[in-house]
Amino acid sequence: MGEWKTVYEDEVEERWVTLKVYDSEDDGDEDPVVRVTVAPLEDAEQDEGRREPEAEDNPITLEPDPIEDLEEELIEIGFSPVAAAWIVSKVPV
């Protein structure tokens, strides 16, 4: 049975990005299965006055299939093309 392994976790364009790759026991020649979670960085001073979280404060999870769609999906949720390419470059080949 496989498991999710974190391969990249850091701040990108003021959002926390976690990139995980599914590590299965039957490693074939298939593209890696990836999951990207994007969450806003917490800023306590800014959040003190709010009672309800705004839509952009909720984490977003992307599970592109095929992997080639990841860069486009990252751009669609607001990353610059450069940042999207940087995140995609962290996917192990």
mmCIF file as gemmi writes it, N, C-alpha and C atoms, coordinates in Angstrom:
data_model
loop_
_atom_site.group_PDB
_atom_site.id
_atom_site.type_symbol
_atom_site.label_atom_id
_atom_site.label_alt_id
_atom_site.label_comp_id
_atom_site.label_asym_id
_atom_site.label_entity_id
_atom_site.label_seq_id
_atom_site.pdbx_PDB_ins_code
_atom_site.Cartn_x
_atom_site.Cartn_y
_atom_site.Cartn_z
_atom_site.occupancy
_atom_site.B_iso_or_equiv
_atom_site.pdbx_formal_charge
_atom_site.auth_seq_id
_atom_site.auth_asym_id
_atom_site.pdbx_PDB_model_num
ATOM 1 N N . MET Axp A 1 ? 0.849 -1.183 0 1 0 ? 1 A 1
ATOM 2 C CA . MET Axp A 1 ? 0 0 0 1 0 ? 1 A 1
ATOM 3 C C . MET Axp A 1 ? 0.893 1.244 0 1 0 ? 1 A 1
ATOM 4 N N . GLY Axp A 2 ? 0.529 2.255 -0.768 1 0 ? 2 A 1
ATOM 5 C CA . GLY Axp A 2 ? 1.331 3.463 -0.884 1 0 ? 2 A 1
ATOM 6 C C . GLY Axp A 2 ? 0.979 4.509 0.155 1 0 ? 2 A 1
ATOM 7 N N . GLU Axp A 3 ? 1.699 5.615 0.068 1 0 ? 3 A 1
ATOM 8 C CA . GLU Axp A 3 ? 1.448 6.715 1.003 1 0 ? 3 A 1
ATOM 9 C C . GLU Axp A 3 ? 1.823 8.036 0.344 1 0 ? 3 A 1
ATOM 10 N N . TRP Axp A 4 ? 1.29 9.135 0.904 1 0 ? 4 A 1
ATOM 11 C CA . TRP Axp A 4 ? 1.615 10.477 0.425 1 0 ? 4 A 1
ATOM 12 C C . TRP Axp A 4 ? 2.89 10.938 1.102 1 0 ? 4 A 1
ATOM 13 N N . LYS Axp A 5 ? 3.836 11.423 0.301 1 0 ? 5 A 1
ATOM 14 C CA . LYS Axp A 5 ? 5.09 11.957 0.831 1 0 ? 5 A 1
ATOM 15 C C . LYS Axp A 5 ? 5.216 13.421 0.428 1 0 ? 5 A 1
ATOM 16 N N . THR Axp A 6 ? 5.528 14.255 1.397 1 0 ? 6 A 1
ATOM 17 C CA . THR Axp A 6 ? 5.724 15.674 1.134 1 0 ? 6 A 1
ATOM 18 C C . THR Axp A 6 ? 7.08 15.862 0.459 1 0 ? 6 A 1
ATOM 19 N N . VAL Axp A 7 ? 7.074 16.503 -0.717 1 0 ? 7 A 1
ATOM 20 C CA . VAL Axp A 7 ? 8.317 16.747 -1.45 1 0 ? 7 A 1
ATOM 21 C C . VAL Axp A 7 ? 8.691 18.233 -1.469 1 0 ? 7 A 1
ATOM 22 N N . TYR Axp A 8 ? 7.732 19.095 -1.134 1 0 ? 8 A 1
ATOM 23 C CA . TYR Axp A 8 ? 8.015 20.53 -1.103 1 0 ? 8 A 1
ATOM 24 C C . TYR Axp A 8 ? 7 21.195 -0.187 1 0 ? 8 A 1
ATOM 25 N N . GLU Axp A 9 ? 7.5 22.091 0.658 1 0 ? 9 A 1
ATOM 26 C CA . GLU Axp A 9 ? 6.615 22.826 1.56 1 0 ? 9 A 1
ATOM 27 C C . GLU Axp A 9 ? 7.285 24.158 1.879 1 0 ? 9 A 1
ATOM 28 N N . ASP Axp A 10 ? 6.662 25.246 1.41 1 0 ? 10 A 1
ATOM 29 C CA . ASP Axp A 10 ? 7.255 26.56 1.63 1 0 ? 10 A 1
ATOM 30 C C . ASP Axp A 10 ? 6.269 27.642 1.203 1 0 ? 10 A 1
ATOM 31 N N . GLU Axp A 11 ? 6.636 28.877 1.482 1 0 ? 11 A 1
ATOM 32 C CA . GLU Axp A 11 ? 5.824 30.027 1.098 1 0 ? 11 A 1
ATOM 33 C C . GLU Axp A 11 ? 6.123 30.399 -0.353 1 0 ? 11 A 1
ATOM 34 N N . VAL Axp A 12 ? 5.052 30.59 -1.124 1 0 ? 12 A 1
ATOM 35 C CA . VAL Axp A 12 ? 5.172 31.046 -2.504 1 0 ? 12 A 1
ATOM 36 C C . VAL Axp A 12 ? 4.126 32.131 -2.709 1 0 ? 12 A 1
ATOM 37 N N . GLU Axp A 13 ? 4.564 33.322 -3.065 1 0 ? 13 A 1
ATOM 38 C CA . GLU Axp A 13 ? 3.677 34.467 -3.298 1 0 ? 13 A 1
ATOM 39 C C . GLU Axp A 13 ? 2.665 34.655 -2.154 1 0 ? 13 A 1
ATOM 40 N N . GLU Axp A 14 ? 3.197 34.692 -0.955 1 0 ? 14 A 1
ATOM 41 C CA . GLU Axp A 14 ? 2.418 34.96 0.256 1 0 ? 14 A 1
ATOM 42 C C . GLU Axp A 14 ? 1.345 33.912 0.542 1 0 ? 14 A 1
ATOM 43 N N . ARG Axp A 15 ? 1.574 32.685 0.065 1 0 ? 15 A 1
ATOM 44 C CA . ARG Axp A 15 ? 0.688 31.569 0.385 1 0 ? 15 A 1
ATOM 45 C C . ARG Axp A 15 ? 1.547 30.351 0.713 1 0 ? 15 A 1
ATOM 46 N N . TRP Axp A 16 ? 1.054 29.52 1.631 1 0 ? 16 A 1
ATOM 47 C CA . TRP Axp A 16 ? 1.776 28.333 2.022 1 0 ? 16 A 1
ATOM 48 C C . TRP Axp A 16 ? 1.424 27.206 1.057 1 0 ? 16 A 1
ATOM 49 N N . VAL Axp A 17 ? 2.433 26.607 0.441 1 0 ? 17 A 1
ATOM 50 C CA . VAL Axp A 17 ? 2.233 25.561 -0.561 1 0 ? 17 A 1
ATOM 51 C C . VAL Axp A 17 ? 2.839 24.258 -0.05 1 0 ? 17 A 1
ATOM 52 N N . THR Axp A 18 ? 2.039 23.195 -0.092 1 0 ? 18 A 1
ATOM 53 C CA . THR Axp A 18 ? 2.513 21.858 0.253 1 0 ? 18 A 1
ATOM 54 C C . THR Axp A 18 ? 2.302 20.965 -0.956 1 0 ? 18 A 1
ATOM 55 N N . LEU Axp A 19 ? 3.379 20.378 -1.443 1 0 ? 19 A 1
ATOM 56 C CA . LEU Axp A 19 ? 3.328 19.494 -2.601 1 0 ? 19 A 1
ATOM 57 C C . LEU Axp A 19 ? 3.623 18.078 -2.128 1 0 ? 19 A 1
ATOM 58 N N . LYS Axp A 20 ? 2.675 17.174 -2.377 1 0 ? 20 A 1
ATOM 59 C CA . LYS Axp A 20 ? 2.844 15.778 -1.987 1 0 ? 20 A 1
ATOM 60 C C . LYS Axp A 20 ? 2.765 14.893 -3.217 1 0 ? 20 A 1
ATOM 61 N N . VAL Axp A 21 ? 3.521 13.813 -3.193 1 0 ? 21 A 1
ATOM 62 C CA . VAL Axp A 21 ? 3.53 12.832 -4.266 1 0 ? 21 A 1
ATOM 63 C C . VAL Axp A 21 ? 3.132 11.496 -3.652 1 0 ? 21 A 1
ATOM 64 N N . TYR Axp A 22 ? 2.235 10.793 -4.36 1 0 ? 22 A 1
ATOM 65 C CA . TYR Axp A 22 ? 1.8 9.485 -3.879 1 0 ? 22 A 1
ATOM 66 C C . TYR Axp A 22 ? 2.851 8.463 -4.254 1 0 ? 22 A 1
ATOM 67 N N . ASP Axp A 23 ? 3.41 7.814 -3.238 1 0 ? 23 A 1
ATOM 68 C CA . ASP Axp A 23 ? 4.454 6.819 -3.426 1 0 ? 23 A 1
ATOM 69 C C . ASP Axp A 23 ? 3.807 5.44 -3.323 1 0 ? 23 A 1
ATOM 70 N N . SER Axp A 24 ? 3.581 4.815 -4.485 1 0 ? 24 A 1
ATOM 71 C CA . SER Axp A 24 ? 2.965 3.496 -4.474 1 0 ? 24 A 1
ATOM 72 C C . SER Axp A 24 ? 4.048 2.43 -4.573 1 0 ? 24 A 1
ATOM 73 N N . GLU Axp A 25 ? 3.699 1.239 -4.154 1 0 ? 25 A 1
ATOM 74 C CA . GLU Axp A 25 ? 4.666 0.145 -4.166 1 0 ? 25 A 1
ATOM 75 C C . GLU Axp A 25 ? 4.97 -0.332 -5.579 1 0 ? 25 A 1
ATOM 76 N N . ASP Axp A 26 ? 4.021 -0.196 -6.485 1 0 ? 26 A 1
ATOM 77 C CA . ASP Axp A 26 ? 4.241 -0.639 -7.862 1 0 ? 26 A 1
ATOM 78 C C . ASP Axp A 26 ? 4.612 0.562 -8.732 1 0 ? 26 A 1
ATOM 79 N N . ASP Axp A 27 ? 5.856 1.004 -8.562 1 0 ? 27 A 1
ATOM 80 C CA . ASP Axp A 27 ? 6.352 2.156 -9.323 1 0 ? 27 A 1
ATOM 81 C C . ASP Axp A 27 ? 6.55 1.765 -10.78 1 0 ? 27 A 1
ATOM 82 N N . GLY Axp A 28 ? 5.648 2.22 -11.619 1 0 ? 28 A 1
ATOM 83 C CA . GLY Axp A 28 ? 5.756 1.951 -13.047 1 0 ? 28 A 1
ATOM 84 C C . GLY Axp A 28 ? 6.324 3.147 -13.753 1 0 ? 28 A 1
ATOM 85 N N . ASP Axp A 29 ? 6.103 3.223 -15.039 1 0 ? 29 A 1
ATOM 86 C CA . ASP Axp A 29 ? 6.571 4.356 -15.826 1 0 ? 29 A 1
ATOM 87 C C . ASP Axp A 29 ? 5.521 5.453 -15.908 1 0 ? 29 A 1
ATOM 88 N N . GLU Axp A 30 ? 4.531 5.408 -15.028 1 0 ? 30 A 1
ATOM 89 C CA . GLU Axp A 30 ? 3.448 6.388 -15.056 1 0 ? 30 A 1
ATOM 90 C C . GLU Axp A 30 ? 3.907 7.703 -14.448 1 0 ? 30 A 1
ATOM 91 N N . ASP Axp A 31 ? 3.202 8.78 -14.816 1 0 ? 31 A 1
ATOM 92 C CA . ASP Axp A 31 ? 3.47 10.073 -14.21 1 0 ? 31 A 1
ATOM 93 C C . ASP Axp A 31 ? 3.152 9.996 -12.72 1 0 ? 31 A 1
ATOM 94 N N . PRO Axp A 32 ? 3.849 10.801 -11.907 1 0 ? 32 A 1
ATOM 95 C CA . PRO Axp A 32 ? 3.556 10.778 -10.478 1 0 ? 32 A 1
ATOM 96 C C . PRO Axp A 32 ? 2.155 11.329 -10.195 1 0 ? 32 A 1
ATOM 97 N N . VAL Axp A 33 ? 1.535 10.812 -9.158 1 0 ? 33 A 1
ATOM 98 C CA . VAL Axp A 33 ? 0.25 11.326 -8.702 1 0 ? 33 A 1
ATOM 99 C C . VAL Axp A 33 ? 0.574 12.386 -7.661 1 0 ? 33 A 1
ATOM 100 N N . VAL Axp A 34 ? 0.099 13.621 -7.887 1 0 ? 34 A 1
ATOM 101 C CA . VAL Axp A 34 ? 0.452 14.716 -6.988 1 0 ? 34 A 1
ATOM 102 C C . VAL Axp A 34 ? -0.777 15.339 -6.361 1 0 ? 34 A 1
ATOM 103 N N . ARG Axp A 35 ? -0.548 15.959 -5.219 1 0 ? 35 A 1
ATOM 104 C CA . ARG Axp A 35 ? -1.579 16.734 -4.529 1 0 ? 35 A 1
ATOM 105 C C . ARG Axp A 35 ? -0.908 18.005 -4.038 1 0 ? 35 A 1
ATOM 106 N N . VAL Axp A 36 ? -1.501 19.139 -4.366 1 0 ? 36 A 1
ATOM 107 C CA . VAL Axp A 36 ? -0.971 20.426 -3.941 1 0 ? 36 A 1
ATOM 108 C C . VAL Axp A 36 ? -2.024 21.104 -3.08 1 0 ? 36 A 1
ATOM 109 N N . THR Axp A 37 ? -1.622 21.494 -1.874 1 0 ? 37 A 1
ATOM 110 C CA . THR Axp A 37 ? -2.515 22.239 -0.988 1 0 ? 37 A 1
ATOM 111 C C . THR Axp A 37 ? -1.948 23.645 -0.846 1 0 ? 37 A 1
ATOM 112 N N . VAL Axp A 38 ? -2.817 24.637 -1.079 1 0 ? 38 A 1
ATOM 113 C CA . VAL Axp A 38 ? -2.427 26.041 -0.999 1 0 ? 38 A 1
ATOM 114 C C . VAL Axp A 38 ? -3.276 26.685 0.08 1 0 ? 38 A 1
ATOM 115 N N . ALA Axp A 39 ? -2.616 27.321 1.051 1 0 ? 39 A 1
ATOM 116 C CA . ALA Axp A 39 ? -3.324 27.971 2.138 1 0 ? 39 A 1
ATOM 117 C C . ALA Axp A 39 ? -2.732 29.356 2.36 1 0 ? 39 A 1
ATOM 118 N N . PRO Axp A 40 ? -3.562 30.293 2.811 1 0 ? 40 A 1
ATOM 119 C CA . PRO Axp A 40 ? -3.027 31.633 3.084 1 0 ? 40 A 1
ATOM 120 C C . PRO Axp A 40 ? -2.106 31.597 4.3 1 0 ? 40 A 1
ATOM 121 N N . LEU Axp A 41 ? -1.112 32.474 4.298 1 0 ? 41 A 1
ATOM 122 C CA . LEU Axp A 41 ? -0.282 32.615 5.485 1 0 ? 41 A 1
ATOM 123 C C . LEU Axp A 41 ? -1.116 33.302 6.55 1 0 ? 41 A 1
ATOM 124 N N . GLU Axp A 42 ? -0.98 32.853 7.768 1 0 ? 42 A 1
ATOM 125 C CA . GLU Axp A 42 ? -1.778 33.447 8.836 1 0 ? 42 A 1
ATOM 126 C C . GLU Axp A 42 ? -1.13 34.738 9.298 1 0 ? 42 A 1
ATOM 127 N N . ASP Axp A 43 ? -1.941 35.763 9.354 1 0 ? 43 A 1
ATOM 128 C CA . ASP Axp A 43 ? -1.489 37.067 9.817 1 0 ? 43 A 1
ATOM 129 C C . ASP Axp A 43 ? -2.416 37.458 10.959 1 0 ? 43 A 1
ATOM 130 N N . ALA Axp A 44 ? -1.988 37.234 12.184 1 0 ? 44 A 1
ATOM 131 C CA . ALA Axp A 44 ? -2.846 37.427 13.357 1 0 ? 44 A 1
ATOM 132 C C . ALA Axp A 44 ? -3.406 38.839 13.453 1 0 ? 44 A 1
ATOM 133 N N . GLU Axp A 45 ? -2.604 39.838 13.149 1 0 ? 45 A 1
ATOM 134 C CA . GLU Axp A 45 ? -3.081 41.207 13.252 1 0 ? 45 A 1
ATOM 135 C C . GLU Axp A 45 ? -4.213 41.467 12.271 1 0 ? 45 A 1
ATOM 136 N N . GLN Axp A 46 ? -4.096 40.955 11.092 1 0 ? 46 A 1
ATOM 137 C CA . GLN Axp A 46 ? -5.112 41.186 10.073 1 0 ? 46 A 1
ATOM 138 C C . GLN Axp A 46 ? -6.391 40.422 10.386 1 0 ? 46 A 1
ATOM 139 N N . ASP Axp A 47 ? -6.29 39.246 10.985 1 0 ? 47 A 1
ATOM 140 C CA . ASP Axp A 47 ? -7.446 38.401 11.248 1 0 ? 47 A 1
ATOM 141 C C . ASP Axp A 47 ? -8.207 38.767 12.522 1 0 ? 47 A 1
ATOM 142 N N . GLU Axp A 48 ? -7.638 39.584 13.401 1 0 ? 48 A 1
ATOM 143 C CA . GLU Axp A 48 ? -8.271 39.891 14.671 1 0 ? 48 A 1
ATOM 144 C C . GLU Axp A 48 ? -9.658 40.488 14.519 1 0 ? 48 A 1
ATOM 145 N N . GLY Axp A 49 ? -9.851 41.357 13.553 1 0 ? 49 A 1
ATOM 146 C CA . GLY Axp A 49 ? -11.115 42.054 13.406 1 0 ? 49 A 1
ATOM 147 C C . GLY Axp A 49 ? -12.185 41.285 12.65 1 0 ? 49 A 1
ATOM 148 N N . ARG Axp A 50 ? -11.855 40.154 12.059 1 0 ? 50 A 1
ATOM 149 C CA . ARG Axp A 50 ? -12.816 39.41 11.251 1 0 ? 50 A 1
ATOM 150 C C . ARG Axp A 50 ? -13.475 38.315 12.067 1 0 ? 50 A 1
ATOM 151 N N . ARG Axp A 51 ? -14.762 38.13 11.822 1 0 ? 51 A 1
ATOM 152 C CA . ARG Axp A 51 ? -15.493 37.072 12.52 1 0 ? 51 A 1
ATOM 153 C C . ARG Axp A 51 ? -15.57 35.81 11.684 1 0 ? 51 A 1
ATOM 154 N N . GLU Axp A 52 ? -15.723 35.959 10.375 1 0 ? 52 A 1
ATOM 155 C CA . GLU Axp A 52 ? -15.835 34.803 9.486 1 0 ? 52 A 1
ATOM 156 C C . GLU Axp A 52 ? -14.699 34.846 8.478 1 0 ? 52 A 1
ATOM 157 N N . PRO Axp A 53 ? -14.136 33.675 8.169 1 0 ? 53 A 1
ATOM 158 C CA . PRO Axp A 53 ? -13.06 33.671 7.175 1 0 ? 53 A 1
ATOM 159 C C . PRO Axp A 53 ? -13.595 34 5.792 1 0 ? 53 A 1
ATOM 160 N N . GLU Axp A 54 ? -12.786 34.712 5.027 1 0 ? 54 A 1
ATOM 161 C CA . GLU Axp A 54 ? -13.165 35.027 3.653 1 0 ? 54 A 1
ATOM 162 C C . GLU Axp A 54 ? -12.868 33.826 2.772 1 0 ? 54 A 1
ATOM 163 N N . ALA Axp A 55 ? -13.451 33.801 1.591 1 0 ? 55 A 1
ATOM 164 C CA . ALA Axp A 55 ? -13.291 32.665 0.682 1 0 ? 55 A 1
ATOM 165 C C . ALA Axp A 55 ? -11.825 32.375 0.383 1 0 ? 55 A 1
ATOM 166 N N . GLU Axp A 56 ? -11.008 33.424 0.204 1 0 ? 56 A 1
ATOM 167 C CA . GLU Axp A 56 ? -9.613 33.18 -0.132 1 0 ? 56 A 1
ATOM 168 C C . GLU Axp A 56 ? -8.801 32.679 1.051 1 0 ? 56 A 1
ATOM 169 N N . ASP Axp A 57 ? -9.403 32.672 2.258 1 0 ? 57 A 1
ATOM 170 C CA . ASP Axp A 57 ? -8.709 32.175 3.436 1 0 ? 57 A 1
ATOM 171 C C . ASP Axp A 57 ? -8.802 30.663 3.569 1 0 ? 57 A 1
ATOM 172 N N . ASN Axp A 58 ? -9.619 30.018 2.768 1 0 ? 58 A 1
ATOM 173 C CA . ASN Axp A 58 ? -9.781 28.576 2.856 1 0 ? 58 A 1
ATOM 174 C C . ASN Axp A 58 ? -8.692 27.883 2.046 1 0 ? 58 A 1
ATOM 175 N N . PRO Axp A 59 ? -8.149 26.78 2.567 1 0 ? 59 A 1
ATOM 176 C CA . PRO Axp A 59 ? -7.146 26.035 1.795 1 0 ? 59 A 1
ATOM 177 C C . PRO Axp A 59 ? -7.749 25.481 0.504 1 0 ? 59 A 1
ATOM 178 N N . ILE Axp A 60 ? -6.932 25.395 -0.524 1 0 ? 60 A 1
ATOM 179 C CA . ILE Axp A 60 ? -7.342 24.857 -1.822 1 0 ? 60 A 1
ATOM 180 C C . ILE Axp A 60 ? -6.474 23.63 -2.085 1 0 ? 60 A 1
ATOM 181 N N . THR Axp A 61 ? -7.103 22.529 -2.483 1 0 ? 61 A 1
ATOM 182 C CA . THR Axp A 61 ? -6.357 21.323 -2.818 1 0 ? 61 A 1
ATOM 183 C C . THR Axp A 61 ? -6.532 21.022 -4.296 1 0 ? 61 A 1
ATOM 184 N N . LEU Axp A 62 ? -5.407 20.837 -4.979 1 0 ? 62 A 1
ATOM 185 C CA . LEU Axp A 62 ? -5.414 20.497 -6.399 1 0 ? 62 A 1
ATOM 186 C C . LEU Axp A 62 ? -4.87 19.088 -6.563 1 0 ? 62 A 1
ATOM 187 N N . GLU Axp A 63 ? -5.549 18.286 -7.369 1 0 ? 63 A 1
ATOM 188 C CA . GLU Axp A 63 ? -5.081 16.935 -7.686 1 0 ? 63 A 1
ATOM 189 C C . GLU Axp A 63 ? -5.19 16.75 -9.198 1 0 ? 63 A 1
ATOM 190 N N . PRO Axp A 64 ? -4.284 17.371 -9.948 1 0 ? 64 A 1
ATOM 191 C CA . PRO Axp A 64 ? -4.388 17.336 -11.413 1 0 ? 64 A 1
ATOM 192 C C . PRO Axp A 64 ? -4.11 15.953 -11.981 1 0 ? 64 A 1
ATOM 193 N N . ASP Axp A 65 ? -4.86 15.601 -12.976 1 0 ? 65 A 1
ATOM 194 C CA . ASP Axp A 65 ? -4.619 14.362 -13.711 1 0 ? 65 A 1
ATOM 195 C C . ASP Axp A 65 ? -4.908 14.657 -15.163 1 0 ? 65 A 1
ATOM 196 N N . PRO Axp A 66 ? -3.97 14.79 -16.006 1 0 ? 66 A 1
ATOM 197 C CA . PRO Axp A 66 ? -2.554 14.463 -15.857 1 0 ? 66 A 1
ATOM 198 C C . PRO Axp A 66 ? -1.768 15.584 -15.18 1 0 ? 66 A 1
ATOM 199 N N . ILE Axp A 67 ? -0.554 15.272 -14.79 1 0 ? 67 A 1
ATOM 200 C CA . ILE Axp A 67 ? 0.317 16.212 -14.092 1 0 ? 67 A 1
ATOM 201 C C . ILE Axp A 67 ? 0.59 17.456 -14.921 1 0 ? 67 A 1
ATOM 202 N N . GLU Axp A 68 ? 0.516 17.346 -16.231 1 0 ? 68 A 1
ATOM 203 C CA . GLU Axp A 68 ? 0.781 18.489 -17.109 1 0 ? 68 A 1
ATOM 204 C C . GLU Axp A 68 ? -0.204 19.635 -16.869 1 0 ? 68 A 1
ATOM 205 N N . ASP Axp A 69 ? -1.355 19.348 -16.256 1 0 ? 69 A 1
ATOM 206 C CA . ASP Axp A 69 ? -2.355 20.371 -15.986 1 0 ? 69 A 1
ATOM 207 C C . ASP Axp A 69 ? -2.065 21.183 -14.727 1 0 ? 69 A 1
ATOM 208 N N . LEU Axp A 70 ? -1.09 20.764 -13.928 1 0 ? 70 A 1
ATOM 209 C CA . LEU Axp A 70 ? -0.833 21.424 -12.651 1 0 ? 70 A 1
ATOM 210 C C . LEU Axp A 70 ? -0.489 22.897 -12.812 1 0 ? 70 A 1
ATOM 211 N N . GLU Axp A 71 ? 0.401 23.22 -13.718 1 0 ? 71 A 1
ATOM 212 C CA . GLU Axp A 71 ? 0.815 24.61 -13.888 1 0 ? 71 A 1
ATOM 213 C C . GLU Axp A 71 ? -0.38 25.494 -14.24 1 0 ? 71 A 1
ATOM 214 N N . GLU Axp A 72 ? -1.219 25.041 -15.145 1 0 ? 72 A 1
ATOM 215 C CA . GLU Axp A 72 ? -2.409 25.8 -15.537 1 0 ? 72 A 1
ATOM 216 C C . GLU Axp A 72 ? -3.365 25.981 -14.353 1 0 ? 72 A 1
ATOM 217 N N . GLU Axp A 73 ? -3.547 24.935 -13.555 1 0 ? 73 A 1
ATOM 218 C CA . GLU Axp A 73 ? -4.45 25.025 -12.398 1 0 ? 73 A 1
ATOM 219 C C . GLU Axp A 73 ? -3.907 26.004 -11.358 1 0 ? 73 A 1
ATOM 220 N N . LEU Axp A 74 ? -2.603 26.026 -11.164 1 0 ? 74 A 1
ATOM 221 C CA . LEU Axp A 74 ? -2.008 26.978 -10.222 1 0 ? 74 A 1
ATOM 222 C C . LEU Axp A 74 ? -2.214 28.416 -10.688 1 0 ? 74 A 1
ATOM 223 N N . ILE Axp A 75 ? -2.08 28.652 -11.982 1 0 ? 75 A 1
ATOM 224 C CA . ILE Axp A 75 ? -2.305 29.998 -12.535 1 0 ? 75 A 1
ATOM 225 C C . ILE Axp A 75 ? -3.767 30.385 -12.351 1 0 ? 75 A 1
ATOM 226 N N . GLU Axp A 76 ? -4.686 29.438 -12.53 1 0 ? 76 A 1
ATOM 227 C CA . GLU Axp A 76 ? -6.119 29.717 -12.381 1 0 ? 76 A 1
ATOM 228 C C . GLU Axp A 76 ? -6.491 30.134 -10.958 1 0 ? 76 A 1
ATOM 229 N N . ILE Axp A 77 ? -5.749 29.659 -9.961 1 0 ? 77 A 1
ATOM 230 C CA . ILE Axp A 77 ? -6.068 30.058 -8.583 1 0 ? 77 A 1
ATOM 231 C C . ILE Axp A 77 ? -5.257 31.259 -8.122 1 0 ? 77 A 1
ATOM 232 N N . GLY Axp A 78 ? -4.528 31.899 -9.062 1 0 ? 78 A 1
ATOM 233 C CA . GLY Axp A 78 ? -3.921 33.188 -8.747 1 0 ? 78 A 1
ATOM 234 C C . GLY Axp A 78 ? -2.416 33.254 -8.676 1 0 ? 78 A 1
ATOM 235 N N . PHE Axp A 79 ? -1.714 32.165 -8.943 1 0 ? 79 A 1
ATOM 236 C CA . PHE Axp A 79 ? -0.26 32.244 -8.952 1 0 ? 79 A 1
ATOM 237 C C . PHE Axp A 79 ? 0.215 32.833 -10.271 1 0 ? 79 A 1
ATOM 238 N N . SER Axp A 80 ? 1.35 33.514 -10.238 1 0 ? 80 A 1
ATOM 239 C CA . SER Axp A 80 ? 1.936 34.029 -11.466 1 0 ? 80 A 1
ATOM 240 C C . SER Axp A 80 ? 2.495 32.843 -12.256 1 0 ? 80 A 1
ATOM 241 N N . PRO Axp A 81 ? 2.679 33.005 -13.567 1 0 ? 81 A 1
ATOM 242 C CA . PRO Axp A 81 ? 3.272 31.921 -14.36 1 0 ? 81 A 1
ATOM 243 C C . PRO Axp A 81 ? 4.644 31.483 -13.836 1 0 ? 81 A 1
ATOM 244 N N . VAL Axp A 82 ? 5.432 32.424 -13.351 1 0 ? 82 A 1
ATOM 245 C CA . VAL Axp A 82 ? 6.76 32.1 -12.821 1 0 ? 82 A 1
ATOM 246 C C . VAL Axp A 82 ? 6.63 31.242 -11.563 1 0 ? 82 A 1
ATOM 247 N N . ALA Axp A 83 ? 5.743 31.635 -10.643 1 0 ? 83 A 1
ATOM 248 C CA . ALA Axp A 83 ? 5.551 30.875 -9.408 1 0 ? 83 A 1
ATOM 249 C C . ALA Axp A 83 ? 4.974 29.496 -9.701 1 0 ? 83 A 1
ATOM 250 N N . ALA Axp A 84 ? 4.028 29.418 -10.634 1 0 ? 84 A 1
ATOM 251 C CA . ALA Axp A 84 ? 3.433 28.129 -10.997 1 0 ? 84 A 1
ATOM 252 C C . ALA Axp A 84 ? 4.505 27.198 -11.561 1 0 ? 84 A 1
ATOM 253 N N . ALA Axp A 85 ? 5.363 27.72 -12.422 1 0 ? 85 A 1
ATOM 254 C CA . ALA Axp A 85 ? 6.449 26.911 -12.99 1 0 ? 85 A 1
ATOM 255 C C . ALA Axp A 85 ? 7.419 26.458 -11.891 1 0 ? 85 A 1
ATOM 256 N N . TRP Axp A 86 ? 7.671 27.321 -10.914 1 0 ? 86 A 1
ATOM 257 C CA . TRP Axp A 86 ? 8.568 26.988 -9.803 1 0 ? 86 A 1
ATOM 258 C C . TRP Axp A 86 ? 7.993 25.814 -9.002 1 0 ? 86 A 1
ATOM 259 N N . ILE Axp A 87 ? 6.703 25.863 -8.695 1 0 ? 87 A 1
ATOM 260 C CA . ILE Axp A 87 ? 6.072 24.784 -7.929 1 0 ? 87 A 1
ATOM 261 C C . ILE Axp A 87 ? 6.107 23.483 -8.725 1 0 ? 87 A 1
ATOM 262 N N . VAL Axp A 88 ? 5.779 23.538 -10.006 1 0 ? 88 A 1
ATOM 263 C CA . VAL Axp A 88 ? 5.787 22.345 -10.851 1 0 ? 88 A 1
ATOM 264 C C . VAL Axp A 88 ? 7.184 21.753 -10.943 1 0 ? 88 A 1
ATOM 265 N N . SER Axp A 89 ? 8.21 22.605 -10.915 1 0 ? 89 A 1
ATOM 266 C CA . SER Axp A 89 ? 9.578 22.116 -11.009 1 0 ? 89 A 1
ATOM 267 C C . SER Axp A 89 ? 9.971 21.256 -9.799 1 0 ? 89 A 1
ATOM 268 N N . LYS Axp A 90 ? 9.213 21.343 -8.726 1 0 ? 90 A 1
ATOM 269 C CA . LYS Axp A 90 ? 9.512 20.573 -7.509 1 0 ? 90 A 1
ATOM 270 C C . LYS Axp A 90 ? 8.958 19.153 -7.572 1 0 ? 90 A 1
ATOM 271 N N . VAL Axp A 91 ? 8.141 18.846 -8.585 1 0 ? 91 A 1
ATOM 272 C CA . VAL Axp A 91 ? 7.604 17.494 -8.737 1 0 ? 91 A 1
ATOM 273 C C . VAL Axp A 91 ? 8.739 16.588 -9.21 1 0 ? 91 A 1
ATOM 274 N N . PRO Axp A 92 ? 9.036 15.498 -8.468 1 0 ? 92 A 1
ATOM 275 C CA . PRO Axp A 92 ? 10.11 14.605 -8.905 1 0 ? 92 A 1
ATOM 276 C C . PRO Axp A 92 ? 9.742 13.906 -10.208 1 0 ? 92 A 1
ATOM 277 N N . VAL Axp A 93 ? 10.727 13.744 -11.065 1 0 ? 93 A 1
ATOM 278 C CA . VAL Axp A 93 ? 10.494 13.137 -12.379 1 0 ? 93 A 1
ATOM 279 C C . VAL Axp A 93 ? 10.632 11.634 -12.302 1 0 ? 93 A 1
